Amino acid sequence: MLAPILKMSSVVKEFPGVKALDDAHLNIYPGRVMALLGENGAGKSTLMKVMTGIYQKDAGSLFYQGVETNFRGPKDSQERGVSIIHQELNLIPGLSIGENIFLGREPVGAFGRIDWQTLYAESQQLLDMLNVQFSPKMLVGQLSIGEQQMVEIAKALSFSSSVIVMDEPTDALTERETESLFHVIRQLRAEGKGIVYISHRLKEILEICDDATVMRDGRFIAEASVSDLTEDRIIELMVGRSLEEQYPRIDVCAADEVVLDVQKLCAKGVDNVSFQLRAGEILGISGLMGAGRTELVKALYGANPLKSGTINVSGNSVNISTPAHGLQAGVVYISEDRKGDGLIVELGVRENMSLCSLKQFSGVLGVDRKEESTVVHDFIQRFNIKTPSADQLIKNLSGGNQQKVAIAKGLMLNPKVLIVDEPTRGVDVGARKEIYQLMNEFKAKGMSIIMVSSDMPEVLGMSDRILVMHNGKVTGEFIHSEATQEKLMRCAVGHQAEVA
Amino acid sequence: MNQQTLNAALAEKQKDTDKTNNLKFLFSKETLFEYKSVIALIVFMMVVSFISPSFFSAENLLNILRQSSVNAIIAVGMTFVILTSGIDLSVGSVLALTGALAATLLGLDFNLMLVVTITLAAGAALGCISGWIIAKGRVQPFIATLATMTLLRGATMVYTDGRPVSAFGGSASEAFSLIGTGYFLGIPVPVYIMALVFALAWYVLNHTRLGRYVYALGGNESATRLSGINVDRIKLAVYGISGALSAMAAIIVTSRLASAQPTAGTSYELDAIAAVVLGGTSLTGGKGRIMGTLVGVLIIGILNNALNLMNVSSYYQLIAKALVILLAVLVDTRSNKQ
């Protein structure tokens, strides 16, 4: 095999409270596609950010074209031929496709005039190469996410880079767009470029990649040729443990008492959904992005307005139109977006944890900080939250500990129904297991839990019952023992489950 | 081993190390960083007292406090607003209108308590108008208060016909004049009011639910909303507080001048914002301390005083003030980046 164009060895990167990378390795070979594999939180994106200079590594080395290099930032790495297409798109919606592609390096003519003709002609060429049928003069804001992704790819191509990193490029693409992308990847490979391909879709890996590097918990696990790997072997390397070990589901004799009864609920993105939730049960809600899962639970909590339908909590009809009503009725929602609308990252653990339940600690003279601290400390211990003190700022905690704070915040109110939305997104494996154990503990105490998750093994592993949504509707309901990944997937793409 | 006893033991150990680290803590980088505005204030005072020996007399220091009190009281309200990531440009206009109101009430022979209460309530109500536009109308605070600033200044002009309103003539006028000019135990009355306002604000921000929600709202509005907190009510409250404190400042100003000027309070919002920012409160909200605002107010007050003592012309004073503010904020952003 050829010598790598880019070689990273023994890379270490630490953030306050978490070691994101610990002895990570990666080789990128010319004319080959390298798959970078690992679970959520395994450190793939961090490694890429270290590679392109967005983060500076704490230890280790990076050799680019045979020379030890340290990119000073994304601009530096891009100019020297290392391009990355991020999972989150970095386009400006108010500018045209062509303007976005050439942002910051527009071709100029006399007197600094932008040479629009060249700009749009070159943009057109790039789009043609990707088999995209848009005019480069269209505004990016009018494109779908998948189409925007293609613009990002066109932008990366315009740099004539020798290394191109694609972080989950097909997540938002249609089948046809994926096909065009693969066509382009094969073309780039033939031109001798080194490509890193990050994806959760193992079938794609087997189809398009030549080699694979597997990471787990920030560490390098293995590098192998894809032809020597099977899907099962990849999963084994990624997970490093069996499914049962990973999801410690417990069986609780669910009581017959119906805690939450939802009938014919319609709201933004939710179309006529009915279901029941019993005491001591975990109800998983599965589905693809945009299926209406988050919209459904937000409507239950009062964060999104109901259009029609009824909600009964413990047999009482309740009118929930603001989050305050939801809390009053005993429904608590832990957001999927911890930093966006879950926690206040610039405040401390204590302030965040007691935010919903501050009334409990308040008297005539204001907040009783002593009592508040006692309860907060109790939760920190019970949840094993790793923080130097109760006043540590949330932004300095690791994802797993942040999530535990978010759950504790909801549980301080002693809810009847706990709704967790993507409870383990961005959470490392160890903390993940602790969160599952906490959920089991509450379940054993008779609390009802609704868990929204895109992670199918998680839904299958933890739920007693599973609802699958597609396009705002429930397309399938399964009990734990009958559910399989294939059945859930069929319903998630819109096939109605056969009525058993 | 029981996890809880283990944790308790760890906490105990932590306390011990905390004690031994206290001294180290006092001079650590973090502490210096946290109290940089206080340190700047102290250095600043030392420099000024070298240049102008008359600076460090009790008389002059009390003078500075008295002169700063109006800006201080407005800046406290501004701190509440800025902590929620808002801004209140209308404070000067609220001051003018409520000052005219207070003078009118005195002329109508209202008693002192009633004059003060009605003026403060009117200020709170005027502030709530801005708050209501921002919360219910979803207008950006800058634009909403720019509008109310202009509107209320216009209303003041219409009401006073552009002429000062005398605070003389009523039976309570003499007592009223003591609010701005009186002394108690050798200390000017406005200084007591300022101290009381700071103490109350500190208590509200650190020991009440409202205070906690103010920080939460400034830190992350959608998270606060999702936590079941009525965000609109908090916005109404902070602009109401800002309005009431502007009215408090109006009472002091009107009392000192024995009349209400229709142009009173012009550009006071800028001094208040400058004091809040000098005190380390972030304009993006959610971060800052009320005592920082006190430091910011004092820096501005001392600067004005020192420039006067040094006989710097008022034209140059503006330039000097601008440079100090700019320097302080530049240093602040630099050190925040690290």
Chai-1 contact restraints between the chains, C-beta under 6 A:
chainA,res_idxA,chainB,res_idxB,connection_type,confidence,min_distance_angstrom,max_distance_angstrom,comment,restraint_id
A,A303,B,L226,contact,1.0,0.0,6.0,A-B,restraint_1
A,P323,B,L226,contact,1.0,0.0,6.0,A-B,restraint_2
A,P323,B,G228,contact,1.0,0.0,6.0,A-B,restraint_3
A,A324,B,G228,contact,1.0,0.0,6.0,A-B,restraint_4
A,L327,B,G228,contact,1.0,0.0,6.0,A-B,restraint_5
A,D341,B,S222,contact,1.0,0.0,6.0,A-B,restraint_6
A,D341,B,A223,contact,1.0,0.0,6.0,A-B,restraint_7
A,D341,B,L226,contact,1.0,0.0,6.0,A-B,restraint_8
A,G342,B,A223,contact,1.0,0.0,6.0,A-B,restraint_9
A,I344,B,A216,contact,1.0,0.0,6.0,A-B,restraint_10
A,I344,B,G219,contact,1.0,0.0,6.0,A-B,restraint_11
A,I344,B,N220,contact,1.0,0.0,6.0,A-B,restraint_12
A,I344,B,A223,contact,1.0,0.0,6.0,A-B,restraint_13
A,E346,B,G219,contact,1.0,0.0,6.0,A-B,restraint_14
A,E346,B,G286,contact,1.0,0.0,6.0,A-B,restraint_15
A,E346,B,K287,contact,1.0,0.0,6.0,A-B,restraint_16
A,L347,B,G219,contact,1.0,0.0,6.0,A-B,restraint_17
A,L355,B,A216,contact,1.0,0.0,6.0,A-B,restraint_18
A,L355,B,S227,contact,1.0,0.0,6.0,A-B,restraint_19
A,C356,B,S227,contact,1.0,0.0,6.0,A-B,restraint_20
A,C356,B,G228,contact,1.0,0.0,6.0,A-B,restraint_21
A,L358,B,R209,contact,1.0,0.0,6.0,A-B,restraint_22
A,S362,B,R209,contact,1.0,0.0,6.0,A-B,restraint_23
A,G366,B,H207,contact,1.0,0.0,6.0,A-B,restraint_24
A,G366,B,T208,contact,1.0,0.0,6.0,A-B,restraint_25
A,V367,B,H207,contact,1.0,0.0,6.0,A-B,restraint_26
A,Q381,B,Q4,contact,1.0,0.0,6.0,A-B,restraint_27
A,Q381,B,N7,contact,1.0,0.0,6.0,A-B,restraint_28
